[in-house]
Every structure is written in C-alpha cells, then in structure tokens.
C-alpha cells in the first residue's frame, strides 16, 4: 500500500493531522487534529453523516457546533 501513499493513513495520520473515526450503526463522526501542538494557529476539523465539514481555530477541537469550512473560490485554485 505504500506505493499508493496509503500506509500513513492506516496509522490514523496524514499531512500532520491525526484522524479519529467513531461510529454506531446509524451515525459516525470523524475529526482531524494537528499531530503537534506547536502550531501558532492550529486548525481542527470535524464531520459526520451530514457530510458538512466544520473547522475550529485555536485550542478547542472542532465539533458539530463549529462553523462550516468556507468554500474555495474557483479563482483560488
């Protein structure tokens, strides 16, 4: 799997974030938090079965009540 770039995903980490998945028979949630806490402005992410991605800046992790991630304009790409 290493040739596909998936080996680090198996450990729950990718691009400096640790991913945590929790679920039941009817719902799930996934969060992504920085692996290191030395970032000046850490950003965390949260999503669930609604497929809405939410973000939080600062020490508090993103939750279902956090603001949604702003969309990227076509000009930014």
Secondary structure, DSSP 8 states (H G I E B T S, - for coil): -GGGT-HHHHTTEETTEEEEEEE-SS-EEEEEEES-S--TT-EEEEEETT---EEEESSS---TTS-B-----TTT-
